[in-house]
Amino acid sequence: MSEVIKTQGLSKGFDSTIGWRRRIRVLWPQAKRPVVRGVDLSIREGELFGLLGPNGAGKTTLVRMLAGLITPDDGSATVAQVPIAHTSALKKMIGLVAGEERSFFWRLSGRDNLIFFARLHGMPDRLIAERIGELGRLLEMGDYLERRVDTYSTGIKQRLGIARALLHNPPVLLLDEPGKSLDPASTGILRTLIRRICREEGKTILLITHQMDEAEKLCDRIAIMHQGRISLIGDMATIRKNIAAPQVLKLRARSVPDTFMRVVQSQHALEVTQQQVDAETHLRMVIPGDAFSTVSAILQVVIDMREAPSHLSLEPLGLDEIFTLYTQAHAGDEGEGRA
């Protein structure tokens, strides 16, 4: 499978000074504050790739370089075999969707907006009408296309933003927090649409998100960006293996014997949450990934229980908790980033 997005040593820094201080620095240049630091990244054709990271990690700056909106200080990158320095050719290859869309003409209908942007791409009128009809069906916009944009909900505006990005049928979509500010119902609809676009339209998608469940459910692979660098990359199984992610043992029972609690409490590495729900005790234990003896000791007590538990499961740790553990472990790393 071919590489559609490829970066090598991509770097970008910014001068954070303002006013007269900036004029002085023009005369006496100093080092810029690094934001993206030597990023090497490869995204395959048809892949739905998630980019995660805390605020200030450099995610948006990376995407803006891939979109040709800002110039890197060092390194190189190609999108669909087009170097990002070739901005006119690059625009044909990408569709960019931002989390907060402000570039539509609010008093025009959705259809009129799409016609305007399609003509900017040089599309003929016959093809424009056909493509808008296809996207209206794909994104389930119905009669919203005929309504003024200033009457749209946030969720419908996001669909219109995706439609605009897809107008010229680019092979690559760059989605920068498309679910930002959406309610849970709209977020669920948007996720379904993103998956459909990737699978049915065959697009390669780079998705920036702060919603861990979204990344875990949607993405083929995930990268965690921290302090301007890609510090962890792979599918969920690879990520869990690389950081020796803990597992979660869940148990629900009407009666939990003292012997069970003694075994649990003797394992000092365990993080235990206990909750009483109706007549049952719910226990949630976070167990280090290499603590097989701990799991064995707990399961032996479960086998010896007089009354079998109503629920017992050993599950992998969720991406939200993995992300928290990982960023906390690297919180003291040197350098600063910028979103």
URURCOR-V799827 format. One line per field, one symbol per residue. phi: phi as a letter, one per 20 degrees, with the letter a starting at -180 (. if undefined). burial: I if it has 16 or more other C-alpha atoms within 10 Angstrom, else O. A space follows every 10 residues. Layout:
phi->???
burial->???
This chain:
phi->.feedbcclf cbcceefcmf fffffffcgc ffffddclfd bccefmedde ddrfgnfoff ffffffemec efebnbbccl mdfffeffff gfeccdcefc eceeefeefg fffffgffff emffgfffff ffffffffel elefgeefff efffffffff ffgffegelf fcddddlfef mefgffffff ffffffffee emeecddebd efffffeeef cccddblnce dbbqffffff ffdlffdddd ccbfcdfgff ffffffeffe ddcdbecled eddcdedgfd efffffffff fffeffdfff bbbdcfffff fgfffffffd feffncdbf
burial->OOIIIIIOII IIIOOOOOOO OOOOOOOOOO OOOIIIIIII IIIOIIIIII IIIIOIIIII IIIIIIIIOO OIOOOIIIII OIIIIOOOOI IIIIIIIIII OOOIOOOIII IIIIIOIIOO OOIOOOOIOO IIOOIIOIIO IOOIIOOIIO OIOIIIIIII IIIIIIIIII IIIIIIIIII OIOOOIIOOI IOIIIOIIOO OOIIIIIIII OIOIIIOIIO IIIIIIIIII OIIIOIOOII OOOOIIIIII IIIIOIOOOI OOOIOOOOOI OIOOOOOOOI IIIIIIIIIO OOOIIOOIOO OIOOOOOOIO OOOOOIIIII OIIOOIIOOO OOOOOOIII
